[in-house]
Amino acid sequence: MSDPITQAIQEKIDATERISDDDALHLYNHATLAEVGRMANQLREERHGNRTYFNRNFHMEPTNVCIYTCSFCSYSRLIKNREDGWEHSHDDMMKIIESYDDTPVTEVHIVGGVLPQYDVAFYEHLFRSIKSHRPDLHIKALTPVEFHYIFKKAKISYADGMSRMKAAGLDSIPGGGAEIFHPDVREKIAADKCTGDQWLELHRIWHQLGMRSNATMLYGHIEDFTHRVDHLAKLRSLQDETGGFQTFIPLKFRNQGNQMSHIAESTVVEDLRNYAISRIYLDNFAHIKAYWPMIGRTTAQLSLAFGVDDLDGTIDDTTKIYSMAGAEEQNPALSTKDLVGLIQAVGRTAIERDTLYGVVKDFTDHVFEGEDEIRGYLDLPVLN
């Protein structure tokens, strides 16, 4: 170990003791990549062994037109400048759902821009229609940014609104919209959206209803390490309270086509360090996920030695959120055969999961044979 404090942190990990905020800051500022990687991989393998998870779903985006103007966003289009935007109707979205009727997907992920017509009644109708058409399809949809807007517009409380979403068929919620919780940063990059406290409160209420969700952090822009640790601390505290989070997904800021394009992106070394420290600090989160289309296939493989145990999935180019910002994969799609090979190439075991991390298929001894079998797992879009 390079210094006594890093050694003391390693001893805490060996004794299954929780590290402090000061410990996390020390790891960001002083520990080597090898040191944080060793700690994170130790924790990953104690919890999951060599297992690496992925699932099969598709991403459906109602619109990329938005009333908000987040400086980091390359995806949304303002209402007054919507020439290259889209605004799907209920029927449009049901046609997308129906297009996957013969595909063995397990989840639909719905998130997009914020517009007045996409209100509480719209989503209640959509969720009920999806469940009526395909009852077994898990609906993971909307972020607190969207919930905050539609509940405020409907003049209903968060508690009433989330109860209505659950009754309509919503099964879980993704981790988007978290960005950075600290107001010093949030007010500069996403001032008109819900606050960090409101994001946390909406997840708290959802968890209190007995439901599950994910969490994210947008890193590598104007925040510093204290802001990252503050963000992680708030997530860890809420998880201590509710136990409702399933996975944490660090999201790398990409700088193309947005108001922050002058800011250099984080290096691969910093990406891996951030994954590792997230795994070390978030001791009450079962899973750490890397989104391979954002960071590229090689970095995603490397992340599996830095605390990550979930690579997301096969994608099929059903989302433009990250490709429009300059992500590594501009047309992200992998067959299941290729994704399993990606995982196995670095000595890990590929496990297909459902949304709630139930095992669907263990690929340890699986042999892909014949075009029909491969096609059954081919290009099935996934975004979590």
Secondary structure, DSSP 4 states (H G I P E B T S, - for coil): --SHHHHHHHHHHHTTPPPPHHHHHHHHHTS-HHHHHHHHHHHHHHHHTTEEEEE-EEEE-SBSEES---TT-SS-EEGGG-TT--B--HHHHHHHHHTTTTS---EEEE-----TTS-HHHHHHHHHHHHHH-TTSEEEE--HHHHHHHHHHHT--HHHHHHHHHHHT--EE--TT-S--SHHHHHHHSTTS--HHHHHHHHHHHHHTT-EEEEEEEESSS--HHHHHHHHHHHHHHHHHH--EEEEEEEE---TTSTTTTSPPPPHHHHHHHHHHHHHH-TT-SEEB--HHHH-HHHHHHHTTTT--EEEE--TT---TTGGGT-S-SS----HHHHHHHHHTTT-EEEEE-TT--EEEE-TT----SHHHHHHTTT-----
